[in-house]
Amino acid sequence: MHVFLAVKPRTCPVVTVRCKMLNPPNRCESDNCDCPGPMKCCMSVCGKECLHPNQGTTLGQYF
């Protein structure tokens, strides 16, 4: 029997800017179903996507 956590440990990177799209497309919906390995389904600059948690960078700092 396998037990899956609903949310993977650690936190998503901080996003300082957002795109101006009203409903940006999401590339994932949940950590365990959509994101491989340690990656998490996180809000990104424009919609949700699988990201490595706590990388030490802030998304949007180059936009």
DSSP file (Angstrom, degrees, kcal/mol; ACC not computed):
  #  RESIDUE AA STRUCTURE BP1 BP2  ACC     N-H-->O    O-->H-N    N-H-->O    O-->H-N    TCO  KAPPA ALPHA  PHI   PSI    X-CA   Y-CA   Z-CA
    1    1 A M              0   0    0      0, 0.0     2,-0.4     0, 0.0     0, 0.0   0.000 360.0 360.0 360.0 134.3    0.0    0.0    0.0
    2    2 A H        -     0   0    0      2,-0.0     2,-0.5     0, 0.0     0, 0.0  -0.886 360.0-159.4-108.0 137.4    1.3    3.5   -0.9
    3    3 A V        -     0   0    0     -2,-0.4     2,-0.4     2,-0.0     0, 0.0  -0.971   9.4-164.1-115.7 125.9    0.4    6.6    1.0
    4    4 A F        -     0   0    0     -2,-0.5     2,-0.2     4,-0.0     4,-0.0  -0.890  18.2-126.5-111.0 139.2    0.8    9.9   -0.7
    5    5 A L        -     0   0    0     -2,-0.4    27,-0.2     1,-0.1     3,-0.1  -0.594  15.0-135.3 -76.1 142.9    0.9   13.3    0.9
    6    6 A A  S    S+     0   0    0     -2,-0.2    26,-0.4     1,-0.2    25,-0.4   0.852  94.7  26.4 -66.6 -33.5   -1.6   15.8   -0.5
    7    7 A V  S    S-     0   0    0     24,-0.1    -1,-0.2    23,-0.1    33,-0.1  -0.997  86.5-124.1-132.1 133.9    1.2   18.4   -0.5
    8    8 A K        -     0   0    0     -2,-0.4    23,-0.0     1,-0.1    -4,-0.0  -0.400  40.1 -95.3 -72.5 153.9    4.9   17.8   -0.7
    9    9 A P  S    S+     0   0    0      0, 0.0    -1,-0.1     0, 0.0    -4,-0.0  -0.148  85.8  40.8 -66.9 167.0    7.1   19.3    2.1
   10   10 A R  S    S-     0   0    0      2,-0.0     2,-0.3    43,-0.0     0, 0.0  -0.047  85.4 -85.1  78.9 175.6    8.9   22.7    1.8
   11   11 A T        -     0   0    0      1,-0.1    43,-1.1    29,-0.0     3,-0.1  -0.764  33.3-103.1-120.0 161.4    7.4   25.8    0.4
   12   12 A C        -     0   0    0     -2,-0.3     3,-0.1    41,-0.2    -1,-0.1  -0.424  46.4 -95.0 -76.3 153.6    7.1   27.4   -3.1
   13   13 A P        -     0   0    0      0, 0.0     2,-0.3     0, 0.0    45,-0.1  -0.316  46.5-100.3 -63.9 154.2    9.4   30.3   -4.1
   14   14 A V        -     0   0    0     43,-0.3    45,-1.3    -3,-0.1     2,-0.6  -0.597  30.5-149.1 -78.3 134.8    8.1   33.8   -3.6
   15   15 A V  B     -a   59   0A   0     -2,-0.3    45,-0.2    43,-0.2     3,-0.1  -0.929  14.8-177.9-106.9 122.4    6.7   35.5   -6.7
   16   16 A T        +     0   0    0     43,-2.1     2,-0.3    -2,-0.6    44,-0.2   0.663  67.6  33.5 -96.5 -17.3    7.1   39.2   -6.7
   17   17 A V        -     0   0    0     42,-0.5     2,-0.3     0, 0.0    -1,-0.1  -0.935  65.2-154.4-133.6 158.8    5.3   40.0  -10.0
   18   18 A R        -     0   0    0     -2,-0.3    28,-0.2    28,-0.1    27,-0.1  -0.951  25.5-108.7-129.8 151.2    2.4   38.5  -11.9
   19   19 A C        -     0   0    0     26,-2.4    28,-0.1    -2,-0.3    27,-0.0  -0.314  29.0-119.7 -71.3 164.9    1.5   38.5  -15.6
   20   20 A K  S    S+     0   0    0      3,-0.0     2,-0.1    26,-0.0    -1,-0.1   0.374  71.7 123.3 -91.3   5.1   -1.4   40.7  -16.7
   21   21 A M        -     0   0    0      1,-0.1    26,-0.1     4,-0.0    -2,-0.0  -0.440  60.6-139.9 -65.4 138.4   -3.4   37.8  -18.1
   22   22 A L  S    S+     0   0    0      1,-0.3    -1,-0.1    -2,-0.1    -3,-0.0   0.944  95.1  11.7 -66.2 -49.1   -6.9   37.5  -16.4
   23   23 A N  S    S-     0   0    0     23,-0.0    -1,-0.3    -3,-0.0     3,-0.1  -0.720  84.6-160.8-128.8  81.1   -6.9   33.7  -16.2
   24   24 A P        -     0   0    0      0, 0.0    24,-0.2     0, 0.0     2,-0.1  -0.278  29.8 -98.9 -63.8 148.8   -3.3   32.5  -17.0
   25   25 A P        -     0   0    0      0, 0.0     2,-0.4     0, 0.0    21,-0.1  -0.411  32.4-137.1 -69.0 141.5   -3.0   28.8  -18.0
   26   26 A N        -     0   0    0     21,-0.2    23,-0.2     1,-0.1    21,-0.1  -0.837  12.1-165.1 -98.5 136.5   -1.9   26.4  -15.3
   27   27 A R  S    S+     0   0    0     21,-3.6     2,-0.3    -2,-0.4    22,-0.2   0.466  77.8  19.5 -96.2  -5.0    0.6   23.7  -16.1
   28   28 A C        -     0   0    0     20,-0.4    20,-0.2     1,-0.1    -1,-0.1  -0.971  49.2-166.6-154.7 164.4   -0.2   21.7  -13.0
   29   29 A E  S    S+     0   0    0      1,-0.4     2,-0.3    -2,-0.3    -1,-0.1   0.585  75.7  17.4-124.9 -30.4   -2.9   21.3  -10.4
   30   30 A S     >> -     0   0    0      1,-0.1     4,-1.5    10,-0.0     5,-0.5  -0.985  65.9-122.3-146.6 156.1   -1.3   19.3   -7.6
   31   31 A D  H  >5S+     0   0    0    -25,-0.4     4,-1.6    -2,-0.3    -1,-0.1   0.953 107.8  38.0 -59.4 -54.8    2.2   18.3   -6.3
   32   32 A N  H  45S+     0   0    0    -26,-0.4    -1,-0.2   -27,-0.2     5,-0.1   0.832 120.2  41.5 -75.9 -34.4    1.8   14.6   -6.4
   33   33 A C  H  45S+     0   0    0      1,-0.1    -1,-0.2     3,-0.1    -2,-0.2   0.831 129.2  22.0 -82.6 -32.2   -0.2   14.1   -9.6
   34   34 A D  H  <5S+     0   0    0     -4,-1.5    -3,-0.2     1,-0.1    -2,-0.2   0.678 108.2  69.2-112.5 -21.6    1.5   16.6  -11.8
   35   35 A C     << -     0   0    0     -4,-1.6    -1,-0.1    -5,-0.5     6,-0.1  -0.895  69.4-136.3-113.6 125.3    5.0   17.3  -10.6
   36   36 A P    >   -     0   0    0      0, 0.0     3,-1.9     0, 0.0    -3,-0.1  -0.347  61.6 -22.1 -75.7 155.0    7.8   14.8  -10.6
   37   37 A G  T 3  S-     0   0    0      1,-0.3    -2,-0.1    -5,-0.1     0, 0.0  -0.119 127.6 -15.7  52.3-135.0   10.3   14.2   -7.8
   38   38 A P  T 3  S+     0   0    0      0, 0.0    -1,-0.3     0, 0.0    13,-0.1   0.488 102.7 120.7 -81.8  -2.0   10.7   17.0   -5.3
   39   39 A M    <   -     0   0    0     -3,-1.9     2,-0.3    13,-0.1    13,-0.2  -0.264  49.3-150.3 -66.4 150.7    9.0   19.6   -7.5
   40   40 A K  E     -B   51   0B   0     11,-3.1    11,-2.9     9,-0.1     2,-0.9  -0.886  21.7-113.6-120.9 151.1    5.9   21.4   -6.3
   41   41 A C  E     +B   50   0B   0     -2,-0.3     2,-0.3     9,-0.2     9,-0.2  -0.761  54.7 168.8 -82.4 107.0    2.9   22.8   -8.1
   42   42 A C  E     -B   49   0B   0      7,-2.5     7,-2.4    -2,-0.9     2,-0.4  -0.851  44.0-100.0-124.9 153.9    3.4   26.5   -7.3
   43   43 A M  E     -B   48   0B   0     -2,-0.3     5,-0.2     5,-0.2     2,-0.1  -0.607  49.7-174.1 -68.6 128.4    2.0   29.9   -8.5
   44   44 A S  E >   -B   47   0B   0      3,-2.7     3,-0.5    -2,-0.4   -29,-0.1  -0.297  45.9 -73.2-110.2-164.7    4.6   31.2  -10.9
   45   45 A V  T 3  S+     0   0    0      1,-0.3   -26,-2.4   -27,-0.1     2,-0.3   0.872 129.3  16.6 -61.8 -36.3    4.9   34.5  -12.8
   46   46 A C  T 3  S-     0   0    0      1,-0.3    -1,-0.3   -28,-0.2     2,-0.1  -0.696 130.2 -35.9-141.7  85.2    2.0   33.5  -15.1
   47   47 A G  E <  S-B   44   0B   0     -3,-0.5    -3,-2.7    -2,-0.3    -1,-0.3  -0.255  89.4 -47.6  91.5 177.7   -0.1   30.6  -13.8
   48   48 A K  E     +B   43   0B   0     -5,-0.2   -21,-3.6   -24,-0.2   -20,-0.4  -0.631  60.2 161.1 -87.5 144.2    0.8   27.5  -11.8
   49   49 A E  E     -B   42   0B   0     -7,-2.4    -7,-2.5    -2,-0.3     2,-0.5  -0.978  46.6 -86.2-154.0 162.9    3.8   25.3  -12.8
   50   50 A C  E     +B   41   0B   0     -2,-0.3     2,-0.3    -9,-0.2    -9,-0.2  -0.607  55.5 169.3 -75.0 122.5    6.1   22.6  -11.4
   51   51 A L  E     -B   40   0B   0    -11,-2.9   -11,-3.1    -2,-0.5    -8,-0.0  -0.927  41.2-104.6-132.4 155.5    9.0   24.3   -9.6
   52   52 A H    >   -     0   0    0     -2,-0.3     3,-0.5   -13,-0.2   -13,-0.1  -0.684  47.5-118.1 -76.0 130.9   11.8   23.3   -7.3
   53   53 A P  T 3  S-     0   0    0      0, 0.0   -41,-0.2     0, 0.0    -1,-0.1  -0.386  81.3  -0.2 -72.6 148.5   10.9   24.5   -3.8
   54   54 A N  T 3   +     0   0    0    -43,-1.1   -42,-0.1     1,-0.1   -44,-0.0   0.851  69.2 160.1  46.9  54.4   13.1   27.0   -1.9
   55   55 A Q    <   -     0   0    0     -3,-0.5    -1,-0.1     2,-0.2     3,-0.1   0.602  57.6-114.7 -80.1 -10.5   15.7   27.5   -4.5
   56   56 A G  S    S+     0   0    0      1,-0.4     2,-0.3     0, 0.0    -2,-0.0   0.472  83.4 105.1  90.2   0.9   16.8   30.8   -3.0
   57   57 A T        -     0   0    0      0, 0.0     2,-0.6     0, 0.0    -1,-0.4  -0.828  66.3-132.2-112.0 155.7   15.7   32.8   -6.0
   58   58 A T    >   -     0   0    0     -2,-0.3     3,-1.6   -45,-0.1   -43,-0.2  -0.930  24.2-126.9-106.6 120.3   12.7   35.0   -6.3
   59   59 A L  B 3  S+a   15   0A   0    -45,-1.3   -43,-2.1    -2,-0.6   -42,-0.5  -0.419  93.6  31.1 -65.4 136.7   10.6   34.5   -9.4
   60   60 A G  T >  S+     0   0    0    -45,-0.2     3,-1.4   -44,-0.2    -1,-0.2   0.327  78.4 116.3 100.0  -7.2   10.1   37.8  -11.3
   61   61 A Q  T <  S+     0   0    0     -3,-1.6    -2,-0.1     1,-0.3   -46,-0.0   0.706  82.0  45.0 -69.8 -15.6   13.3   39.5  -10.2
   62   62 A Y  T 3         0   0    0      1,-0.1    -1,-0.3     0, 0.0    -3,-0.1   0.335 360.0 360.0-106.1   6.4   14.4   39.5  -13.9
   63   63 A F    <         0   0    0     -3,-1.4    -2,-0.2   -46,-0.0    -1,-0.1   0.407 360.0 360.0-104.1 360.0   11.1   40.7  -15.4
